[in-house]
Amino acid sequence: MAIPFEEGKDQVWDMPAEIFMPGAASKIVSPEQIRKLMDQGLEVVSCGANVPFIDDGVFFGPTALEVDNRISLIPDLLPTVAWPESLPI
C-alpha cells in the first residue's frame, strides 16, 4: 500500500527504528524530528552523505552534538571516505 508523500513525510518520524541513515540531501532533519526517533529507541545515526541536520555547521553543529551525546553518531565524513581497496597503489 502506497502512502502519499504529504502523509508519509510526517509519519516517518514516529516509526521505531534502530538505525537511521539520512543521505543524498543536506540540512533536511530538524532537531524535533531526530528527537522523535531517539525517543522511540533509535540507536545509531549514520549520515550517508552531506550534513543532514538543518541547524548544523559544516560538519558538527548543535543537533549533531545532541545526537552524539545520546546515541551513536557516525558523521557524514566517514561513510563517504574511499575504502582502502579502492585507492590506487
TIRO-2110 file (N, C-alpha, C; in Angstrom, 1 decimal):
// TIRO-2110
0.8, -1.2, 0.0, N, 1, A
0.0, 0.0, 0.0, CA, 1, A
0.9, 1.2, 0.0, C, 1, A
0.7, 2.1, -0.9, N, 2, A
1.4, 3.3, -1.0, CA, 2, A
0.8, 4.4, -0.1, C, 2, A
1.7, 5.2, 0.5, N, 3, A
1.3, 6.3, 1.3, CA, 3, A
1.6, 7.6, 0.6, C, 3, A
0.7, 8.5, 0.5, N, 4, A
1.0, 9.8, -0.2, CA, 4, A
2.1, 10.5, 0.5, C, 4, A
3.0, 11.2, -0.2, N, 5, A
4.1, 11.9, 0.4, CA, 5, A
3.7, 12.8, 1.5, C, 5, A
2.7, 13.6, 1.3, N, 6, A
2.3, 14.6, 2.3, CA, 6, A
1.9, 13.9, 3.6, C, 6, A
1.4, 12.7, 3.6, N, 7, A
1.0, 11.9, 4.8, CA, 7, A
2.3, 11.2, 5.3, C, 7, A
3.0, 10.6, 4.5, N, 8, A
4.2, 9.8, 4.9, CA, 8, A
5.3, 10.7, 5.5, C, 8, A
5.5, 11.9, 5.0, N, 9, A
6.7, 12.7, 5.4, CA, 9, A
6.6, 13.0, 6.9, C, 9, A
5.4, 13.0, 7.5, N, 10, A
5.2, 13.3, 8.9, CA, 10, A
5.2, 12.0, 9.7, C, 10, A
4.7, 10.9, 9.1, N, 11, A
4.6, 9.7, 9.8, CA, 11, A
5.9, 9.0, 10.0, C, 11, A
6.9, 9.2, 9.2, N, 12, A
8.2, 8.5, 9.2, CA, 12, A
8.9, 8.8, 10.5, C, 12, A
8.7, 9.9, 11.1, N, 13, A
9.4, 10.3, 12.4, CA, 13, A
8.8, 9.6, 13.6, C, 13, A
7.6, 9.0, 13.4, N, 14, A
7.0, 8.3, 14.5, CA, 14, A
7.2, 6.7, 14.4, C, 14, A
8.0, 6.3, 13.5, N, 15, A
8.2, 4.9, 13.3, CA, 15, A
9.4, 4.5, 14.1, C, 15, A
9.3, 3.4, 14.8, N, 16, A
10.5, 2.9, 15.6, CA, 16, A
11.6, 2.4, 14.6, C, 16, A
12.8, 2.7, 14.9, N, 17, A
14.0, 2.2, 14.1, CA, 17, A
15.2, 2.1, 15.0, C, 17, A
16.1, 1.3, 14.7, N, 18, A
17.4, 1.2, 15.4, CA, 18, A
18.5, 2.0, 14.7, C, 18, A
18.4, 2.1, 13.4, N, 19, A
19.4, 2.8, 12.6, CA, 19, A
18.7, 3.7, 11.7, C, 19, A
19.2, 4.9, 11.6, N, 20, A
18.7, 5.9, 10.7, CA, 20, A
19.8, 6.4, 9.8, C, 20, A
19.7, 6.4, 8.5, N, 21, A
20.7, 6.7, 7.5, CA, 21, A
20.2, 7.8, 6.6, C, 21, A
20.2, 9.1, 7.0, N, 22, A
19.8, 10.1, 6.1, CA, 22, A
20.9, 10.3, 5.1, C, 22, A
20.6, 10.4, 3.8, N, 23, A
21.6, 10.6, 2.8, CA, 23, A
21.1, 11.3, 1.6, C, 23, A
22.0, 11.8, 0.8, N, 24, A
21.8, 12.3, -0.5, CA, 24, A
21.0, 13.7, -0.5, C, 24, A
20.9, 14.2, 0.7, N, 25, A
20.3, 15.6, 0.8, CA, 25, A
20.9, 16.3, 2.0, C, 25, A
21.0, 17.6, 2.0, N, 26, A
21.6, 18.3, 3.1, CA, 26, A
20.6, 19.1, 3.8, C, 26, A
20.8, 19.2, 5.1, N, 27, A
20.0, 20.1, 6.0, CA, 27, A
18.5, 19.8, 5.9, C, 27, A
18.1, 18.6, 6.1, N, 28, A
16.7, 18.2, 6.0, CA, 28, A
16.1, 17.7, 7.3, C, 28, A
16.9, 17.3, 8.3, N, 29, A
16.4, 16.7, 9.5, CA, 29, A
16.4, 17.8, 10.6, C, 29, A
15.2, 18.0, 11.2, N, 30, A
15.2, 19.0, 12.3, CA, 30, A
15.5, 18.4, 13.6, C, 30, A
15.8, 19.2, 14.6, N, 31, A
16.1, 18.6, 16.0, CA, 31, A
14.8, 17.9, 16.5, C, 31, A
13.7, 18.4, 16.3, N, 32, A
12.4, 17.8, 16.7, CA, 32, A
12.2, 16.4, 16.1, C, 32, A
12.5, 16.3, 14.8, N, 33, A
12.4, 15.0, 14.1, CA, 33, A
13.3, 14.0, 14.6, C, 33, A
14.6, 14.3, 14.8, N, 34, A
15.6, 13.3, 15.3, CA, 34, A
15.3, 12.9, 16.7, C, 34, A
14.8, 13.9, 17.5, N, 35, A
14.4, 13.6, 18.9, CA, 35, A
13.3, 12.6, 19.0, C, 35, A
12.3, 12.7, 18.1, N, 36, A
11.2, 11.7, 18.0, CA, 36, A
11.8, 10.3, 17.8, C, 36, A
12.7, 10.2, 16.8, N, 37, A
13.3, 8.9, 16.5, CA, 37, A
14.1, 8.3, 17.7, C, 37, A
14.9, 9.2, 18.4, N, 38, A
15.7, 8.8, 19.5, CA, 38, A
14.7, 8.3, 20.7, C, 38, A
13.7, 9.1, 20.9, N, 39, A
12.7, 8.7, 21.9, CA, 39, A
12.0, 7.4, 21.7, C, 39, A
12.0, 6.9, 20.4, N, 40, A
11.4, 5.7, 20.1, CA, 40, A
12.4, 4.5, 20.1, C, 40, A
13.7, 4.8, 20.5, N, 41, A
14.6, 3.7, 20.6, CA, 41, A
15.7, 3.7, 19.5, C, 41, A
15.8, 4.8, 18.8, N, 42, A
16.9, 4.9, 17.8, CA, 42, A
18.3, 4.7, 18.5, C, 42, A
19.2, 3.9, 17.9, N, 43, A
20.5, 3.7, 18.5, CA, 43, A
21.6, 4.3, 17.7, C, 43, A
21.5, 4.4, 16.4, N, 44, A
22.6, 4.8, 15.5, CA, 44, A
22.1, 5.8, 14.4, C, 44, A
22.8, 6.9, 14.2, N, 45, A
22.6, 7.7, 13.0, CA, 45, A
23.8, 7.6, 12.2, C, 45, A
23.7, 7.2, 11.0, N, 46, A
24.9, 7.1, 10.1, CA, 46, A
24.6, 8.1, 8.9, C, 46, A
25.2, 9.2, 9.0, N, 47, A
25.0, 10.2, 8.0, CA, 47, A
25.6, 9.8, 6.6, C, 47, A
24.8, 9.3, 5.7, N, 48, A
25.2, 8.7, 4.5, CA, 48, A
25.9, 9.7, 3.5, C, 48, A
25.5, 10.9, 3.5, N, 49, A
26.1, 11.9, 2.6, CA, 49, A
25.6, 13.3, 3.0, C, 49, A
26.5, 14.2, 3.0, N, 50, A
26.1, 15.6, 3.3, CA, 50, A
25.8, 15.8, 4.8, C, 50, A
25.5, 17.0, 5.2, N, 51, A
25.2, 17.3, 6.6, CA, 51, A
23.7, 17.2, 6.7, C, 51, A
23.1, 16.2, 7.5, N, 52, A
21.7, 16.0, 7.4, CA, 52, A
20.9, 17.0, 8.3, C, 52, A
21.5, 17.5, 9.4, N, 53, A
20.7, 18.3, 10.3, CA, 53, A
20.6, 19.8, 9.9, C, 53, A
19.4, 20.4, 10.0, N, 54, A
19.2, 21.7, 9.4, CA, 54, A
19.9, 22.8, 10.1, C, 54, A
20.3, 22.6, 11.4, N, 55, A
20.9, 23.7, 12.1, CA, 55, A
22.4, 23.6, 12.2, C, 55, A
23.0, 22.6, 11.6, N, 56, A
24.4, 22.3, 11.7, CA, 56, A
25.3, 23.2, 10.9, C, 56, A
26.5, 23.3, 11.4, N, 57, A
27.5, 24.0, 10.7, CA, 57, A
28.0, 23.0, 9.6, C, 57, A
29.2, 23.2, 9.1, N, 58, A
29.7, 22.4, 8.0, CA, 58, A
29.7, 20.9, 8.4, C, 58, A
30.3, 20.6, 9.6, N, 59, A
30.4, 19.2, 10.0, CA, 59, A
29.6, 18.8, 11.2, C, 59, A
29.7, 19.6, 12.2, N, 60, A
29.2, 19.2, 13.5, CA, 60, A
28.6, 20.4, 14.3, C, 60, A
27.2, 20.5, 14.3, N, 61, A
26.5, 21.6, 14.9, CA, 61, A
25.8, 21.1, 16.2, C, 61, A
24.9, 21.9, 16.7, N, 62, A
24.2, 21.6, 17.9, CA, 62, A
23.3, 20.3, 17.9, C, 62, A
22.7, 20.1, 16.8, N, 63, A
21.8, 18.9, 16.7, CA, 63, A
22.7, 17.6, 16.7, C, 63, A
23.8, 17.7, 15.9, N, 64, A
24.7, 16.5, 15.8, CA, 64, A
25.3, 16.3, 17.2, C, 64, A
25.6, 17.3, 17.9, N, 65, A
26.2, 17.2, 19.3, CA, 65, A
25.2, 16.5, 20.2, C, 65, A
23.9, 16.9, 20.1, N, 66, A
22.9, 16.3, 21.0, CA, 66, A
22.7, 14.8, 20.6, C, 66, A
22.7, 14.5, 19.3, N, 67, A
22.6, 13.1, 18.9, CA, 67, A
23.8, 12.3, 19.4, C, 67, A
25.0, 12.9, 19.2, N, 68, A
26.2, 12.2, 19.7, CA, 68, A
26.2, 11.9, 21.2, C, 68, A
25.6, 12.8, 21.9, N, 69, A
25.6, 12.7, 23.4, CA, 69, A
24.6, 11.6, 23.8, C, 69, A
23.6, 11.4, 23.0, N, 70, A
22.5, 10.4, 23.4, CA, 70, A
22.7, 9.0, 22.8, C, 70, A
23.1, 9.0, 21.6, N, 71, A
23.3, 7.7, 20.9, CA, 71, A
24.5, 7.7, 20.1, C, 71, A
24.8, 6.7, 19.3, N, 72, A
25.9, 6.6, 18.4, CA, 72, A
25.7, 7.4, 17.1, C, 72, A
26.6, 8.3, 16.8, N, 73, A
26.5, 9.1, 15.6, CA, 73, A
27.8, 8.9, 14.7, C, 73, A
27.5, 8.4, 13.5, N, 74, A
28.6, 8.3, 12.5, CA, 74, A
28.5, 9.5, 11.6, C, 74, A
29.5, 10.4, 11.7, N, 75, A
29.4, 11.6, 10.9, CA, 75, A
29.5, 11.3, 9.4, C, 75, A
29.0, 12.3, 8.6, N, 76, A
29.0, 12.0, 7.1, CA, 76, A
30.4, 11.9, 6.5, C, 76, A
31.4, 12.4, 7.2, N, 77, A
32.8, 12.3, 6.7, CA, 77, A
33.2, 10.8, 6.6, C, 77, A
32.8, 9.9, 7.5, N, 78, A
33.3, 8.5, 7.5, CA, 78, A
32.6, 7.7, 6.4, C, 78, A
31.3, 7.6, 6.2, N, 79, A
30.7, 6.8, 5.2, CA, 79, A
31.1, 7.2, 3.8, C, 79, A
31.5, 8.4, 3.6, N, 80, A
31.8, 8.8, 2.2, CA, 80, A
33.3, 8.8, 1.9, C, 80, A
34.1, 8.3, 2.8, N, 81, A
35.5, 8.2, 2.5, CA, 81, A
35.8, 7.0, 1.7, C, 81, A
36.7, 7.1, 0.7, N, 82, A
37.1, 5.9, -0.1, CA, 82, A
37.6, 4.8, 0.7, C, 82, A
37.2, 3.6, 0.4, N, 83, A
37.7, 2.4, 1.1, CA, 83, A
39.1, 2.1, 0.6, C, 83, A
40.0, 1.5, 1.5, N, 84, A
41.4, 1.3, 1.1, CA, 84, A
41.6, 0.5, -0.2, C, 84, A
40.7, -0.5, -0.4, N, 85, A
40.9, -1.3, -1.7, CA, 85, A
40.6, -0.5, -2.9, C, 85, A
40.0, 0.6, -2.8, N, 86, A
39.7, 1.5, -4.0, CA, 86, A
40.8, 2.5, -4.2, C, 86, A
41.7, 2.6, -3.3, N, 87, A
42.8, 3.6, -3.5, CA, 87, A
43.9, 3.0, -4.4, C, 87, A
44.4, 3.9, -5.3, N, 88, A
45.5, 3.4, -6.2, CA, 88, A
46.7, 3.1, -5.4, C, 88, A
47.4, 2.1, -5.8, N, 89, A
48.7, 1.7, -5.1, CA, 89, A
49.9, 2.0, -6.0, C, 89, A
END
